[in-house]
Each structure stands twice: as C-alpha cells, then as structure tokens.
Amino acid sequence: MMSKKIWKSELLNLTIEIDHNKCTGDGKCIDVCPTDVFEIVNEKAICLTIDNCTECCSCIDICPVNAIKHSSCLC
C-alpha cells in the first residue's frame, strides 16, 4: 500500500512529498534542515512548518532512502 503524504505551501509555491513506505524515521532531515521544517511523528517524517522552508534541498540530499520529494529540488 502506498502512503505518500503531501504538504503544500501557497505562500512559497512549493510542495514537499514524503513517501512513508520508504521513510525510516531516522531524523536526518530534521538534523540538516536549517529552519526546522520536519518533525518525526509515529516514526515517520512530516512537514510541520513548510512555510519556513528555505528551499536549500538539504533534506533531499541527506535522506538515505530517497523518501522526500521537493518541488524546488528536482533532480
């Protein structure tokens, strides 16, 4: 079963998607994010404050299982 969670920021015109089937909840996205966008809830990452995102793409680079997709960080 696919379990993708999507957060949208109208303010910043961006979208962050986290595939909860892939996410291991290791918290590396939290450690690297300069603006505390992420939080771990029930052992999965969520975007708590997407409007604080600086679009640095560090979360994409650090995720060991490629669970995060970011509209500003297309590869």
N, C-alpha and C positions, 0 to 999 in steps of 0.2 A: 504494500500500500504506500502510495506516495504522500509525503507530508511536507509540502513546501509552504512556508509562511512568508508573506509579502507585506512589507511596510512601505508606505509612500509618503513623501514629503511634498506637499503642494508649495510650501514656502521655498524650497530649494529645487523643485522639479527633479527629484531623484527617487529611485526605488532601490530597496535592498531586499533580496530574497535569500532565505536560509532554508536549505534542504535538511529537515530534521531527521530524515533517514540516514543522512551522511554525518551530521553533526555529532561529535563525541562529547561535547561539553567540556573540553579541556581548558577553555578560558583564554586561549592565546589571543583571540580577537579583543578581549577585554584588556589584556596586558598591553597590547600595541596601540589601541585606539587613544588618540590624544584628547578626545572630548567625551569619553565615557558613553558612547552610543549604545554599547552592548551590555547585557546582563545575562547571567545563567539562571534559568528557571526550569525546574524539573529536569535538570541535567542537559538542557539544550539552550543554545544562544538565542536571544531575542533582541530586537532593536528597541530599547527603552526610550531613547530620545533622538530619533532620527533627524530632527530639525537642528541638532547640534553638529551634524556630520560636516567635516571639512573637505570631504572627497579626496582624502590622501591615498586611498586604496591600500593602506597597510593591512586591513583586515583580510583582503583578498590574498595578499602576498603571504601572510602568516598561517592561514588555515591549512593544516596538514592534509585535510580530506576534501578540499575544494567544495565546501558546503555553502559558501557565500557567493552570491552574485550581486553586483553593484552596477547600476545603470551608468555611473560615471567612470567605471573602471573596466570597460570592455576590453577583452584580450583578443 
